[in-house]
Amino acid sequence: MAESGAVQPGWNPRFHEDLVGLDPYDPEARAFAAHLDRMERTGPTFTVEACLDQVSDFADSSSRAGGLRYWVSALIAALIVFGVIVTAWQIVTHAIAFLAG
């Protein structure tokens, strides 16, 4: 039997606070606790690291999605990449025009 002070792997304190009565060993309950943790996570969102974390969260959630949600998230990702390519192309052409003139 585990000690009362020992933290079990995968344990989330939400089962004592928000999810009282749910089985902490149930995979669906653990997934819901992780979802609540992601939704209530706060911190600076104006840093590069925070932006990358948000992109990582988007990629994780889109990989779990299926069907139409998967294709919509793939389309959003493709549009983001296309926007970056167009912006980079415009910067290069403006820089060449500036240096040539």
SVG drawing of the C-alpha trace seen along z (x, -y; Angstrom):
<svg xmlns="http://www.w3.org/2000/svg" viewBox="-19 -54 40 56">
<polyline fill="none" stroke="black" stroke-width="0.4" points="0.0,0.0 1.3,-3.5 2.2,-5.9 -0.3,-8.7 2.2,-11.4 3.5,-9.8 2.4,-11.3 1.2,-8.7 2.2,-9.0 -0.4,-10.7 -2.1,-12.1 -3.8,-15.4 -4.9,-17.5 -8.1,-18.4 -9.6,-15.1 -9.6,-16.7 -10.8,-20.1 -13.0,-20.1 -13.5,-16.5 -14.6,-15.1 -16.2,-11.7 -14.6,-10.7 -12.2,-7.8 -8.6,-9.2 -7.5,-6.0 -10.1,-6.3 -8.4,-7.4 -11.3,-9.6 -11.3,-11.4 -7.5,-11.9 -8.0,-13.3 -10.7,-15.7 -8.4,-16.8 -5.6,-17.5 -8.1,-19.4 -9.1,-21.6 -5.4,-22.2 -4.8,-23.4 -7.9,-25.7 -7.0,-27.4 -3.3,-27.8 -2.2,-31.4 1.0,-33.1 2.6,-35.6 1.3,-35.0 3.5,-37.7 6.7,-35.8 8.1,-33.5 8.0,-30.5 4.3,-31.1 3.5,-31.4 5.3,-28.2 3.5,-26.5 0.1,-27.6 1.1,-26.3 2.1,-23.0 -1.3,-22.8 -3.0,-23.4 -1.0,-20.7 -1.7,-18.2 -5.4,-18.9 -5.6,-18.7 -3.8,-15.4 -6.4,-14.0 -9.3,-15.3 -10.8,-13.3 -13.0,-13.8 -14.0,-17.4 -12.2,-18.9 -8.9,-17.4 -9.3,-18.7 -10.2,-22.2 -7.2,-22.3 -5.0,-21.1 -6.4,-23.9 -5.7,-26.5 -2.1,-25.2 -1.7,-25.4 -3.0,-28.9 -0.6,-30.0 2.3,-28.5 1.1,-30.1 0.9,-33.5 4.4,-33.2 5.7,-32.3 3.9,-35.3 5.1,-37.7 8.7,-36.4 8.5,-36.8 7.3,-40.4 10.1,-41.3 12.7,-39.9 11.3,-41.7 11.1,-45.0 14.6,-44.6 15.9,-43.9 14.1,-46.9 15.5,-49.1 19.0,-47.9 18.8,-48.3 17.4,-51.8"/>
</svg>
